[in-house]
Structures are given as C-alpha cells and as structure tokens.
Amino acid sequence: MNILSKLAAGIVSAALLGSTAGAAELTVGGKGFTEQLIIAETTKQLLESKGHKVDKKDGMGTKIVRAALENGEVDLYWEYTGTSLITFNKITDKLSPEDTYTRVKELDGEKGLVWLTPSKANNTYAMAVRKDNEKTNGMETISDLAAAYTEGKAVLMGTTAEFPKREDGLLGLQKTYGFEAGRANVKPMDLGLAYKALGNGDLDVVSVQATDGLIAAMDLKVLADDKGFFPNYALTPVVRKEVLDANADLKDVLESLSAKLDDPTMQRLNGEVDVEKKTVEEVAAKFLADSGLK
C-alpha cells in the first residue's frame, strides 16, 4: 500500500471511529428499586460495549424519571406498560397485555416517546403474605384480604412510598375490592425493609412486584388477584424519538436485551442482588456475558 492509500485508509478509519466517539452522550434513566437499578446498569454496560458514551441517572421516582424523559434530561429508560397506561395516560379500562402495549405506544408516541418491543417480564403488583401468620392463614385471594379489613382486623400492610397514592396501587385496589385498609394499617417504606419486616412478623402483608427475587427465597404466598385488578406491566425500553432517530443502532441494541428478559430471569437477577448480596454491576456484567450480548 502506497502512502496515499494509507492516508486515505486512515481518514476513512478516523471517520468511522469519529461517528461513534463524536456521538452525543446517552443518558439512561432508572427508578430506585432493585429491578430498575439492574436494568439501568445492564443497559449502560451494553450500550458502552457498542461504543456509546453513557451517563446513568437512576434511583428516581416514577413520575420524576418520566418527567426527565419528557423534558430531555433523560434519553431512555425502561418503563412498565401498566404504569404508563394508568399513571401517565389515566386510562382505567381493563385491557389485555397486547392492547395495553398498543395503547401506550400510541398515546406516548404523540408525546415524542417511542415504545420499543416489550420484554416478557411482567412486573405487575401482587400482595404477598407469610405462610405461618394467624392473621393471614387461610387467605388465598385479595378478596380474602379485603374481607379481613372490612371486618376491622388490624392487618398491617407494608408498601412502597408510591403504592398508597397510585390508581394502579392501593387507591384502585380498594375501589375494586371494596375495602379500606385504614391509614394506621398502611406502612410505606423501602421494599427491602418491608420484606424483612414481613419475615420477622412486624408486617402481615406486603405489596410486592411479581418479579421480586425474595418471593421465592422467603417462600411467600402470593394472593390471587381474583378480580383481575392489576394490569400487565411489561418491562419495555422507552426512548425519545429524536434520540432514536440520531442513533441508528439504538433500537436493535435495546431490543436485543428486551428479548432476553422474562419473569424467571428477572426473579433470578433480582435475587442475586437482594438475597445473594451481589453488586448490581457484577450481576449486570455476568448476565450480559452469559446471554452473549457483550
């Protein structure tokens, strides 16, 4: 190769590298609980392995991270279909998982937010009890729990800070099942602390998320949602349209991760952090390696 050919090749290589190196930094958002911390870190590591510069901003509340996405402070994060349907778009119709996704994709699309292909991980809410508690022994359904409150029993409920204030949480649950837990019986707290309190008898029931690793680890009973209140909460990457348009590979990268996620996978990853006490960073790195994504 003569010197002109080498020079030309060098210019092409520099241009190709520059297209990635010069790309704007992507800001990945996330909420403040284990699953969201894991998925935000996994997304960060995956995008960095594909040459992107990434700034991670996790630990936020649901409404805060959504507002950050809408105003451009965050470029993408993983949201749940049911959360967008009810909390952000105020749709209370009972919809199938497929119709829920279609509706939020359409409504959020009008706001410049693109819902990519959803994962099979459905992190819906659930109500969990111990199997050795006289206050909840015999309960099989949320209707049974509602009956206990209606009868005036002091069943102490642990929840996240958000759950009592959400229409897809305690507010809607009480309307659908016709009960009032009463302020004295509802104890908002960190979910990890709630599990611990349930285990040692300081709580009787906890509003959990279906992919939590501690459900199996603690051998808890999940009460059947016999009136079908809780909607589908498919974990899905959501990206600002202008960011997606400016990054040609972003859709394929994020959807490659989405395709690897389901309930058993998320329960296992959540359990590695919450039960086995591994760091979010090492869990994310091992999952990407084992999945062949990185």
C-alpha positions, 0 to 999 in steps of 0.5 A: 500500500502506497502512502496515499492509500494509507492516508486515505485508509486512515481518514476513512478509519478516523471517520468511522471511529469519529461517528461513534466517539463524536456521538452525543452522550446517552443518558439512561434513566432508572427508578430506585428499586432493585429491578430498575437499578439492574436494568439501568446498569445492564443497559449502560454496560451494553450500550458502552460495549457498542461504543456509546458514551453513557451517563446513568441517572437512576434511583428516581421516582416514577413520575420524576424519571418520566418527567426527565424523559419528557423534558430531555434530561433523560434519553431512555429508560425502561418503563412498565406498560401498566404504569404508563397506561394508568399513571401517565395516560389515566386510562382505567379500562381493563385491557389485555397485555397486547392492547395495553402495549398498543395503547401506550405506544400510541398515546406516548408516541404523540408525546415524542416517546417511542415504545420499543418491543416489550420484554416478557417480564411482567412486573405487575403488583401482587400482595404477598403474605407469610405462610405461618401468620394467624392473621393471614392463614387461610387467605388465598385471594385479595378478596380474602384480604379485603374481607379481613379489613372490612371486618376491622382486623388490624392487618398491617400492610407494608408498601412502597412510598408510591403504592398508597397514592397510585390508581394502579396501587392501593387507591384502585385496589380498594375501589375494586375490592371494596375495602379500606385498609385504614391509614394506621394499617398502611406502612410505606417504606423501602421494599427491602425493609418491608420484606424483612419486616414481613419475615420477622412478623412486624408486617402481615402483608406486603405489596410486592412486584411479581418479579421480586427475587425474595418471593421465592427465597422467603417462600411467600404466598402470593394472593390471587388477584381474583378480580383481575385488578392489576394490569400487565406491566411489561418491562419495555425500553422507552426512548425519545424519538429524536434520540432514536432517530440520531442513533441508528443502532439504538433500537436493535441494541435495546431490543436485543436485551428486551428479548432476553428478559422474562419473569424467571430471569428477572426473579433470578437477577433480582435475587442475586442482588437482594438475597445473594448480596451481589453488586448490581454491576457484577450481576449486570456484567455476568448476565450480559456475558452469559446471554452473549450480548457483550 
